[in-house]
Amino acid sequence: MKTASIIAAASAMMLSATVNAADLNVISTQATQEAYQELVAQFEKASGHKVTTFFSGTLNVQKKLADGEPYDLIIMAGPAIDEQIKLGKAVAGSRVDVAKSGTGLAVRKGAPKPDISSVDALKKTLLTAKSIGYSTGPSGVYMLSVFEKLGIADQVKGKLRQTPSGVFVGTLIANGDAEVGFQQIAELVHFAGIDYVGPLPGELQRMTMFSAGIHSGAKQADAARALVKFLTAPAAAPVIRKHGLEPA
């Protein structure tokens, strides 16, 4: 009788897990992609949920959200999540910071690595570079302000090569369309065909926080919150660091 009760209870738990398994739809910018994918695979195995994620550049993500495409979770730079909350596309109070990244520089694989160890060295590198790649995302917007701060915006303007939304700066560098290029460090360190040189020096470095927010039209809000909890758990920190990011 006791054995039968245990079997019945176990069967009920398995049935409950199956019933509660959710199909999650996530939209995300690309800076956290490598770490996120590794952690999501663990989350799916542990939870039974299935996660489908669309990755693209910030402008593309904003357009899809504006067009009313249905998602359960949004992952973008923190200020962009705040903007989606203001627009009513993300639930107020649902922002959770996940990971942060600095901006770095890369060159084509095998090319000489320029000196960017100081502000003056970076300035010299930029002035001597034949072409400079940057993105349409947060790092690209920030780099334009760096050029202004260094007083060389006019001098480098003709050398700038900006990627379309969703295209990595590494593509420009690997193809030879940009001699040097800047993007979130996490988007450079794993990219094939390029060599990561290093982060922006000292006072010029700025960390970008990437955050998650529950979509206002989420059908699987509870599962989305469970995923966010998993991504921000202490056990996730080594994976986040491995992929060029820092835990929030």
Steps between C-alpha positions, in 0.01 A plus 500: 500500500782733595689420176189564296458838668862596424460399135176697476663807654801474266272464199303805609821705531614393152159584354509840674846574362381411149188713533700795636773479235489822301611613155677829565560761232785742568635793299852616578779722379827321429751604766394228744434234233786257567456488877122502469491201264718291728285584803171449315604147405548430873169668583307290246649180640425598860152643447349312208414831335591562137651838411498651152709816467525758224831689505564824313633851533338763718323681215354177365381393845336838556323474164365151570368611838345811346333280237330305777674167453420266792771406751520398863836654591711787367878528556668829405719770648347622826398846372333333200295279735399814691389652170291193417332530840414864420362389164284237667681210333657373823342460844573780748729381777610189310850618403773273639867571424674190360856582392724789399763549234768749416593619152813365334702509180587225254703460179503247218647165603879509480522877453730704727324595823503878554581661832184606685647479851446870570276781380782654299590164345138438400478847346811435294366162388175657385674777308729256318234234428381491140144400597305460824204270553223562753145382563148642504460375859599652837874456442480682167308792647755517779800490264372808318513682834853365558618647170350834608666477842836432338452802272538296181138458383554706185830329423362145517155570353600397147649174626199374690322182387173423677337157490130455425296396803557135579838477323804457723790745469718191480358442151643832380836425659525142370403614148761775500236774483626643830861497616393529863156468655319565825213308659397341828789278614267199517423544130869507403672230705343201321466640149680299233752675279595777743732550797373675808754764605362630829256732677481876474759648736420626849280807509361434151349166594131483573310188597166432333245315712284245323166429660188290461138613508175307480309581182166662573326242282685200645307174497766326708592769753569255784737292287666821380560604860644156572742543210610841626556355846712225345708747295573713807566220749851482655562175312467688169788738577787278372323453165435873471866582570621234257331683217650845561228638725471580869204399717265785584 
